[in-house]
């Protein structure tokens, strides 16, 4: 913002700066859109980037189309009937039903999704039971779904609901399912990306602008903006030599060189696109 403000006289269009909150919870962009961030004035295109410690600092990476996966979140509550561990026939074991559900989930991707269609179903939380000799009356499971292709997350949701209906019958439990679409898949607009890459190559040299080998199954709620406005999203190299890390690892650290590199690339692209 400071760099472009100093070059205000060189601009032939209008530039809007979006300071997006809550990216890690995949909730900030949708809230900003609801508050009118893409309006008054309406935007013709939008640029964004994320630091990436797998890329050498001083370089920029990109994906030609698909960048990051969609993200859905779901919570499952299984309800049975508690009882003493010595009398299982008088109880309905929600923990056993939950364990069975977790194993069945693995068959959705392996047996219901085409082998070349990226998809990940993860259970990250499983809470059940209070004592070693008490049969658990409830089980709470929390999971996520990541996909690349339109419509696939909906098909996976339908499969999850079908499995839960089967467990309800077979394991004698009731269930509730809460499902939330957190972010769509992030895709670059080819024309916008091409112009941004040309600017990046002018600033950094073509050898420092690298095509990434494959999209990532992580998610980024910048995708909500990209659904509304032609977008380009880059990876700014933040690798520290000798440090084996990645985003969200406990040993993560960022090479500060990523900051001026990101500023130079995006400022140059904004100047070019605002002509």
Short mmCIF file of the C-alpha atoms (twelve columns), coordinates in Angstrom:
data_MODEL
# 
_entry.id   MODEL 
# 
loop_
_atom_site.group_PDB 
_atom_site.id 
_atom_site.type_symbol 
_atom_site.label_atom_id 
_atom_site.label_alt_id 
_atom_site.label_comp_id 
_atom_site.label_asym_id 
_atom_site.label_seq_id 
_atom_site.Cartn_x 
_atom_site.Cartn_y 
_atom_site.Cartn_z 
_atom_site.pdbx_PDB_model_num 
ATOM 1   C CA . UNK A 1   0.000   0.000   0.000   1 
ATOM 2   C CA . UNK A 2   2.801   2.422   0.891   1 
ATOM 3   C CA . UNK A 3   4.773   1.642   -2.286  1 
ATOM 4   C CA . UNK A 4   1.829   2.123   -4.620  1 
ATOM 5   C CA . UNK A 5   0.652   5.239   -2.795  1 
ATOM 6   C CA . UNK A 6   4.020   6.806   -3.550  1 
ATOM 7   C CA . UNK A 7   3.449   6.023   -7.239  1 
ATOM 8   C CA . UNK A 8   -0.102  7.338   -7.314  1 
ATOM 9   C CA . UNK A 9   0.652   9.710   -10.215 1 
ATOM 10  C CA . UNK A 10  1.737   6.775   -12.408 1 
ATOM 11  C CA . UNK A 11  -1.582  4.968   -11.995 1 
ATOM 12  C CA . UNK A 12  -4.208  5.130   -14.714 1 
ATOM 13  C CA . UNK A 13  -6.835  3.145   -12.849 1 
ATOM 14  C CA . UNK A 14  -8.043  2.576   -9.316  1 
ATOM 15  C CA . UNK A 15  -6.453  0.118   -6.866  1 
ATOM 16  C CA . UNK A 16  -8.227  -1.248  -3.823  1 
ATOM 17  C CA . UNK A 17  -6.263  -2.787  -0.939  1 
ATOM 18  C CA . UNK A 18  -7.981  -5.633  0.900   1 
ATOM 19  C CA . UNK A 19  -6.670  -6.517  4.336   1 
ATOM 20  C CA . UNK A 20  -8.241  -9.913  4.814   1 
ATOM 21  C CA . UNK A 21  -8.729  -11.299 8.331   1 
ATOM 22  C CA . UNK A 22  -9.325  -14.888 9.444   1 
ATOM 23  C CA . UNK A 23  -7.573  -16.592 6.527   1 
ATOM 24  C CA . UNK A 24  -6.546  -19.533 8.688   1 
ATOM 25  C CA . UNK A 25  -10.165 -20.256 9.616   1 
ATOM 26  C CA . UNK A 26  -11.305 -19.854 5.980   1 
ATOM 27  C CA . UNK A 27  -13.920 -17.304 7.063   1 
ATOM 28  C CA . UNK A 28  -12.485 -13.854 6.348   1 
ATOM 29  C CA . UNK A 29  -13.040 -13.542 2.596   1 
ATOM 30  C CA . UNK A 30  -16.701 -14.569 2.638   1 
ATOM 31  C CA . UNK A 31  -17.382 -12.096 5.451   1 
ATOM 32  C CA . UNK A 32  -15.677 -9.312  3.510   1 
ATOM 33  C CA . UNK A 33  -17.678 -10.085 0.371   1 
ATOM 34  C CA . UNK A 34  -20.884 -9.985  2.431   1 
ATOM 35  C CA . UNK A 35  -19.796 -6.563  3.732   1 
ATOM 36  C CA . UNK A 36  -19.321 -5.268  0.166   1 
ATOM 37  C CA . UNK A 37  -15.520 -5.429  -0.168  1 
ATOM 38  C CA . UNK A 38  -15.778 -6.215  -3.895  1 
ATOM 39  C CA . UNK A 39  -18.151 -3.312  -4.554  1 
ATOM 40  C CA . UNK A 40  -17.981 0.499   -4.680  1 
ATOM 41  C CA . UNK A 41  -16.025 0.390   -6.865  1 
ATOM 42  C CA . UNK A 42  -16.484 -3.016  -8.444  1 
ATOM 43  C CA . UNK A 43  -13.202 -4.762  -9.223  1 
ATOM 44  C CA . UNK A 44  -12.010 -5.888  -12.632 1 
ATOM 45  C CA . UNK A 45  -9.401  -8.291  -11.226 1 
ATOM 46  C CA . UNK A 46  -7.772  -9.261  -7.939  1 
ATOM 47  C CA . UNK A 47  -4.244  -10.324 -6.974  1 
ATOM 48  C CA . UNK A 48  -3.022  -12.321 -4.006  1 
ATOM 49  C CA . UNK A 49  -0.084  -14.384 -2.840  1 
ATOM 50  C CA . UNK A 50  1.034   -16.741 -0.088  1 
ATOM 51  C CA . UNK A 51  4.557   -17.270 1.212   1 
ATOM 52  C CA . UNK A 52  5.891   -20.737 0.402   1 
ATOM 53  C CA . UNK A 53  8.926   -22.163 2.248   1 
ATOM 54  C CA . UNK A 54  9.514   -24.859 -0.376  1 
ATOM 55  C CA . UNK A 55  10.494  -22.154 -2.897  1 
ATOM 56  C CA . UNK A 56  13.864  -20.387 -2.799  1 
ATOM 57  C CA . UNK A 57  13.650  -16.871 -1.394  1 
ATOM 58  C CA . UNK A 58  13.883  -14.384 -4.236  1 
ATOM 59  C CA . UNK A 59  11.722  -16.548 -6.499  1 
ATOM 60  C CA . UNK A 60  8.019   -16.715 -7.245  1 
ATOM 61  C CA . UNK A 61  6.004   -19.834 -7.984  1 
ATOM 62  C CA . UNK A 62  2.677   -20.222 -9.737  1 
ATOM 63  C CA . UNK A 63  0.101   -22.756 -10.833 1 
ATOM 64  C CA . UNK A 64  -1.256  -22.262 -14.367 1 
ATOM 65  C CA . UNK A 65  -4.880  -22.971 -13.351 1 
ATOM 66  C CA . UNK A 66  -5.870  -24.959 -10.241 1 
ATOM 67  C CA . UNK A 67  -3.990  -23.670 -7.193  1 
ATOM 68  C CA . UNK A 68  -5.562  -25.060 -4.022  1 
ATOM 69  C CA . UNK A 69  -8.371  -27.431 -3.097  1 
ATOM 70  C CA . UNK A 70  -11.847 -26.686 -1.827  1 
ATOM 71  C CA . UNK A 71  -12.511 -27.269 1.875   1 
ATOM 72  C CA . UNK A 72  -15.600 -28.595 3.622   1 
ATOM 73  C CA . UNK A 73  -15.896 -29.156 7.376   1 
ATOM 74  C CA . UNK A 74  -18.245 -31.601 9.071   1 
ATOM 75  C CA . UNK A 75  -19.202 -32.611 12.618  1 
ATOM 76  C CA . UNK A 76  -20.826 -35.953 13.411  1 
ATOM 77  C CA . UNK A 77  -22.482 -36.761 16.734  1 
ATOM 78  C CA . UNK A 78  -23.377 -40.402 17.354  1 
ATOM 79  C CA . UNK A 79  -25.791 -41.155 20.194  1 
ATOM 80  C CA . UNK A 80  -26.217 -44.580 21.750  1 
ATOM 81  C CA . UNK A 81  -26.921 -45.680 25.318  1 
ATOM 82  C CA . UNK A 82  -24.305 -45.733 28.060  1 
ATOM 83  C CA . UNK A 83  -23.751 -48.623 30.393  1 
ATOM 84  C CA . UNK A 84  -21.327 -50.639 32.451  1 
ATOM 85  C CA . UNK A 85  -18.533 -52.310 30.524  1 
ATOM 86  C CA . UNK A 86  -19.510 -55.627 32.095  1 
ATOM 87  C CA . UNK A 87  -22.979 -55.514 30.531  1 
ATOM 88  C CA . UNK A 88  -22.538 -54.491 26.883  1 
ATOM 89  C CA . UNK A 89  -25.806 -56.144 25.884  1 
ATOM 90  C CA . UNK A 90  -27.679 -53.511 27.905  1 
ATOM 91  C CA . UNK A 91  -25.955 -50.581 26.185  1 
ATOM 92  C CA . UNK A 92  -25.480 -49.173 22.684  1 
ATOM 93  C CA . UNK A 93  -21.803 -48.395 22.172  1 
ATOM 94  C CA . UNK A 94  -21.365 -45.037 20.419  1 
ATOM 95  C CA . UNK A 95  -17.577 -45.338 20.518  1 
ATOM 96  C CA . UNK A 96  -17.634 -48.612 18.591  1 
ATOM 97  C CA . UNK A 97  -19.980 -47.056 16.051  1 
ATOM 98  C CA . UNK A 98  -17.599 -44.097 15.704  1 
ATOM 99  C CA . UNK A 99  -14.628 -46.373 15.134  1 
ATOM 100 C CA . UNK A 100 -16.562 -48.268 12.488  1 
ATOM 101 C CA . UNK A 101 -17.524 -44.973 10.825  1 
ATOM 102 C CA . UNK A 102 -13.879 -43.846 10.647  1 
ATOM 103 C CA . UNK A 103 -12.824 -47.050 8.896   1 
ATOM 104 C CA . UNK A 104 -15.758 -46.912 6.477   1 
ATOM 105 C CA . UNK A 105 -14.914 -43.338 5.518   1 
ATOM 106 C CA . UNK A 106 -11.654 -44.539 3.996   1 
ATOM 107 C CA . UNK A 107 -13.579 -46.365 1.276   1 
ATOM 108 C CA . UNK A 108 -15.167 -43.182 -0.087  1 
ATOM 109 C CA . UNK A 109 -11.989 -41.925 -1.742  1 
ATOM 110 C CA . UNK A 110 -10.567 -45.375 -2.515  1 
ATOM 111 C CA . UNK A 111 -13.757 -46.888 -3.970  1 
ATOM 112 C CA . UNK A 112 -16.140 -44.060 -4.936  1 
ATOM 113 C CA . UNK A 113 -13.868 -41.338 -6.345  1 
ATOM 114 C CA . UNK A 114 -12.120 -41.738 -9.706  1 
ATOM 115 C CA . UNK A 115 -8.427  -42.558 -9.166  1 
ATOM 116 C CA . UNK A 116 -7.238  -39.436 -11.015 1 
ATOM 117 C CA . UNK A 117 -9.592  -37.071 -9.150  1 
ATOM 118 C CA . UNK A 118 -7.828  -35.556 -6.119  1 
ATOM 119 C CA . UNK A 119 -9.797  -35.922 -2.875  1 
ATOM 120 C CA . UNK A 120 -8.945  -36.183 0.819   1 
ATOM 121 C CA . UNK A 121 -11.288 -37.095 3.679   1 
ATOM 122 C CA . UNK A 122 -9.814  -36.612 7.143   1 
ATOM 123 C CA . UNK A 123 -11.119 -37.223 10.651  1 
ATOM 124 C CA . UNK A 124 -9.048  -34.970 12.895  1 
ATOM 125 C CA . UNK A 125 -10.998 -35.244 16.159  1 
ATOM 126 C CA . UNK A 126 -12.698 -38.182 17.884  1 
ATOM 127 C CA . UNK A 127 -14.065 -37.605 21.381  1 
ATOM 128 C CA . UNK A 128 -15.855 -40.384 23.238  1 
ATOM 129 C CA . UNK A 129 -15.912 -42.053 26.614  1 
ATOM 130 C CA . UNK A 130 -15.202 -40.994 30.195  1 
ATOM 131 C CA . UNK A 131 -13.859 -44.105 31.944  1 
ATOM 132 C CA . UNK A 132 -12.261 -47.432 31.082  1 
ATOM 133 C CA . UNK A 133 -15.213 -49.502 32.308  1 
ATOM 134 C CA . UNK A 134 -18.077 -47.361 30.994  1 
ATOM 135 C CA . UNK A 135 -19.604 -47.860 27.555  1 
ATOM 136 C CA . UNK A 136 -19.728 -44.476 25.859  1 
ATOM 137 C CA . UNK A 137 -23.206 -43.074 25.175  1 
ATOM 138 C CA . UNK A 138 -21.965 -40.497 22.638  1 
ATOM 139 C CA . UNK A 139 -19.163 -39.922 20.171  1 
ATOM 140 C CA . UNK A 140 -18.210 -36.632 18.511  1 
ATOM 141 C CA . UNK A 141 -16.140 -36.733 15.330  1 
ATOM 142 C CA . UNK A 142 -14.875 -33.725 13.376  1 
ATOM 143 C CA . UNK A 143 -13.503 -33.938 9.876   1 
ATOM 144 C CA . UNK A 144 -12.669 -32.174 6.655   1 
ATOM 145 C CA . UNK A 145 -12.992 -32.837 2.940   1 
ATOM 146 C CA . UNK A 146 -10.671 -31.458 0.246   1 
ATOM 147 C CA . UNK A 147 -11.383 -31.725 -3.473  1 
ATOM 148 C CA . UNK A 148 -10.351 -30.081 -6.739  1 
ATOM 149 C CA . UNK A 149 -13.232 -30.839 -9.089  1 
ATOM 150 C CA . UNK A 150 -16.612 -29.060 -9.068  1 
ATOM 151 C CA . UNK A 151 -19.357 -31.216 -7.578  1 
ATOM 152 C CA . UNK A 152 -17.058 -33.778 -5.990  1 
ATOM 153 C CA . UNK A 153 -17.426 -32.460 -2.442  1 
ATOM 154 C CA . UNK A 154 -21.199 -32.756 -2.819  1 
ATOM 155 C CA . UNK A 155 -20.839 -36.378 -3.896  1 
ATOM 156 C CA . UNK A 156 -18.637 -37.074 -0.883  1 
ATOM 157 C CA . UNK A 157 -21.155 -35.449 1.443   1 
ATOM 158 C CA . UNK A 158 -23.877 -37.688 0.016   1 
ATOM 159 C CA . UNK A 159 -21.655 -40.731 0.601   1 
ATOM 160 C CA . UNK A 160 -21.021 -39.714 4.208   1 
ATOM 161 C CA . UNK A 161 -24.749 -39.372 4.810   1 
ATOM 162 C CA . UNK A 162 -25.345 -42.805 3.282   1 
ATOM 163 C CA . UNK A 163 -22.710 -44.391 5.519   1 
ATOM 164 C CA . UNK A 164 -24.255 -42.791 8.580   1 
ATOM 165 C CA . UNK A 165 -27.657 -44.166 7.668   1 
ATOM 166 C CA . UNK A 166 -26.110 -47.622 7.458   1 
ATOM 167 C CA . UNK A 167 -24.394 -47.238 10.830  1 
ATOM 168 C CA . UNK A 168 -27.663 -46.036 12.338  1 
ATOM 169 C CA . UNK A 169 -29.281 -49.300 11.283  1 
ATOM 170 C CA . UNK A 170 -26.375 -51.649 11.832  1 
ATOM 171 C CA . UNK A 171 -25.011 -50.219 15.099  1 
ATOM 172 C CA . UNK A 172 -28.320 -48.995 16.608  1 
ATOM 173 C CA . UNK A 173 -27.170 -45.398 17.102  1 
ATOM 174 C CA . UNK A 174 -28.755 -42.095 16.165  1 
ATOM 175 C CA . UNK A 175 -26.675 -39.415 14.484  1 
ATOM 176 C CA . UNK A 176 -26.572 -35.752 13.602  1 
ATOM 177 C CA . UNK A 177 -24.410 -34.285 10.846  1 
ATOM 178 C CA . UNK A 178 -23.426 -30.641 10.407  1 
ATOM 179 C CA . UNK A 179 -21.760 -29.851 7.085   1 
ATOM 180 C CA . UNK A 180 -20.216 -26.524 6.096   1 
ATOM 181 C CA . UNK A 181 -18.612 -25.423 2.847   1 
ATOM 182 C CA . UNK A 182 -15.551 -23.467 3.964   1 
ATOM 183 C CA . UNK A 183 -13.980 -22.473 0.628   1 
ATOM 184 C CA . UNK A 184 -14.197 -23.417 -3.046  1 
ATOM 185 C CA . UNK A 185 -11.191 -24.577 -5.022  1 
ATOM 186 C CA . UNK A 186 -8.858  -21.720 -5.919  1 
ATOM 187 C CA . UNK A 187 -8.220  -21.297 -9.640  1 
ATOM 188 C CA . UNK A 188 -6.205  -18.689 -11.494 1 
ATOM 189 C CA . UNK A 189 -7.714  -16.754 -14.363 1 
ATOM 190 C CA . UNK A 190 -5.384  -17.521 -17.267 1 
ATOM 191 C CA . UNK A 191 -5.403  -14.038 -18.828 1 
ATOM 192 C CA . UNK A 192 -4.842  -12.258 -15.515 1 
ATOM 193 C CA . UNK A 193 -2.118  -14.700 -14.499 1 
ATOM 194 C CA . UNK A 194 -0.292  -14.268 -17.798 1 
ATOM 195 C CA . UNK A 195 -0.043  -10.499 -17.286 1 
ATOM 196 C CA . UNK A 196 1.114   -10.897 -13.679 1 
ATOM 197 C CA . UNK A 197 3.758   -13.459 -14.658 1 
ATOM 198 C CA . UNK A 198 5.099   -11.140 -17.346 1 
ATOM 199 C CA . UNK A 199 5.564   -8.461  -14.697 1 
ATOM 200 C CA . UNK A 200 7.193   -10.937 -12.295 1 
ATOM 201 C CA . UNK A 201 9.671   -12.002 -14.976 1 
ATOM 202 C CA . UNK A 202 10.555  -8.375  -15.706 1 
ATOM 203 C CA . UNK A 203 11.181  -7.713  -12.015 1 
ATOM 204 C CA . UNK A 204 12.917  -10.944 -10.969 1 
ATOM 205 C CA . UNK A 205 14.138  -12.491 -14.219 1 
ATOM 206 C CA . UNK A 206 12.452  -15.408 -15.962 1 
ATOM 207 C CA . UNK A 207 14.674  -17.926 -14.147 1 
ATOM 208 C CA . UNK A 208 13.128  -16.861 -10.831 1 
ATOM 209 C CA . UNK A 209 9.508   -17.383 -11.884 1 
ATOM 210 C CA . UNK A 210 8.809   -21.109 -11.685 1 
ATOM 211 C CA . UNK A 211 5.783   -23.231 -12.521 1 
ATOM 212 C CA . UNK A 212 4.765   -25.407 -9.575  1 
ATOM 213 C CA . UNK A 213 4.515   -29.144 -10.290 1 
ATOM 214 C CA . UNK A 214 0.997   -29.715 -8.929  1 
ATOM 215 C CA . UNK A 215 -1.760  -27.924 -7.013  1 
ATOM 216 C CA . UNK A 216 -1.866  -28.366 -3.258  1 
ATOM 217 C CA . UNK A 217 -4.695  -30.008 -1.349  1 
ATOM 218 C CA . UNK A 218 -4.554  -27.233 1.228   1 
ATOM 219 C CA . UNK A 219 -7.180  -24.507 0.966   1 
ATOM 220 C CA . UNK A 220 -7.264  -20.713 0.807   1 
ATOM 221 C CA . UNK A 221 -10.389 -18.602 1.191   1 
ATOM 222 C CA . UNK A 222 -9.013  -16.094 -1.316  1 
ATOM 223 C CA . UNK A 223 -10.880 -18.538 -3.576  1 
ATOM 224 C CA . UNK A 224 -14.148 -16.783 -2.656  1 
ATOM 225 C CA . UNK A 225 -12.746 -13.601 -4.234  1 
ATOM 226 C CA . UNK A 226 -11.552 -15.566 -7.276  1 
ATOM 227 C CA . UNK A 227 -15.084 -16.911 -7.813  1 
ATOM 228 C CA . UNK A 228 -16.336 -13.340 -8.171  1 
ATOM 229 C CA . UNK A 229 -13.442 -11.573 -9.914  1 
ATOM 230 C CA . UNK A 230 -10.723 -12.746 -12.356 1 
ATOM 231 C CA . UNK A 231 -7.772  -13.562 -10.104 1 
ATOM 232 C CA . UNK A 232 -4.090  -14.431 -9.986  1 
ATOM 233 C CA . UNK A 233 -2.558  -16.019 -6.901  1 
ATOM 234 C CA . UNK A 234 1.192   -16.561 -6.544  1 
ATOM 235 C CA . UNK A 235 3.614   -18.363 -4.239  1 
ATOM 236 C CA . UNK A 236 6.322   -16.071 -2.867  1 
ATOM 237 C CA . UNK A 237 9.464   -18.036 -2.022  1 
ATOM 238 C CA . UNK A 238 10.349  -17.922 1.688   1 
ATOM 239 C CA . UNK A 239 12.802  -20.801 2.025   1 
ATOM 240 C CA . UNK A 240 15.546  -20.538 4.645   1 
ATOM 241 C CA . UNK A 241 18.613  -22.521 3.604   1 
ATOM 242 C CA . UNK A 242 19.190  -25.502 5.884   1 
ATOM 243 C CA . UNK A 243 15.702  -25.398 7.435   1 
ATOM 244 C CA . UNK A 244 13.389  -28.289 6.546   1 
ATOM 245 C CA . UNK A 245 9.936   -26.885 7.200   1 
ATOM 246 C CA . UNK A 246 6.529   -26.163 5.710   1 
ATOM 247 C CA . UNK A 247 3.589   -23.947 6.551   1 
ATOM 248 C CA . UNK A 248 1.786   -25.001 9.748   1 
ATOM 249 C CA . UNK A 249 4.742   -26.990 11.062  1 
ATOM 250 C CA . UNK A 250 5.912   -26.255 14.591  1 
ATOM 251 C CA . UNK A 251 9.378   -25.283 13.313  1 
ATOM 252 C CA . UNK A 252 8.075   -22.960 10.602  1 
ATOM 253 C CA . UNK A 253 10.053  -19.788 9.995   1 
ATOM 254 C CA . UNK A 254 9.803   -17.269 7.151   1 
ATOM 255 C CA . UNK A 255 12.660  -15.746 5.213   1 
ATOM 256 C CA . UNK A 256 12.036  -12.007 5.467   1 
ATOM 257 C CA . UNK A 257 13.247  -11.605 1.873   1 
ATOM 258 C CA . UNK A 258 9.781   -12.781 0.850   1 
ATOM 259 C CA . UNK A 259 8.304   -9.443  1.949   1 
ATOM 260 C CA . UNK A 260 10.141  -7.062  -0.437  1 
ATOM 261 C CA . UNK A 261 9.931   -9.624  -3.253  1 
ATOM 262 C CA . UNK A 262 6.158   -9.828  -2.831  1 
ATOM 263 C CA . UNK A 263 5.890   -6.038  -2.750  1 
ATOM 264 C CA . UNK A 264 7.965   -5.606  -5.911  1 
ATOM 265 C CA . UNK A 265 6.046   -8.192  -7.909  1 
ATOM 266 C CA . UNK A 266 2.555   -7.147  -6.872  1 
ATOM 267 C CA . UNK A 267 3.292   -3.403  -7.139  1 
ATOM 268 C CA . UNK A 268 4.668   -3.847  -10.660 1 
ATOM 269 C CA . UNK A 269 1.668   -5.977  -11.642 1 
ATOM 270 C CA . UNK A 270 -0.734  -3.397  -10.215 1 
ATOM 271 C CA . UNK A 271 0.935   -0.620  -12.189 1 
ATOM 272 C CA . UNK A 272 0.678   -2.655  -15.382 1 
ATOM 273 C CA . UNK A 273 -2.900  -3.811  -14.839 1 
ATOM 274 C CA . UNK A 274 -4.093  -0.326  -13.898 1 
ATOM 275 C CA . UNK A 275 -3.115  1.165   -17.261 1 
# 
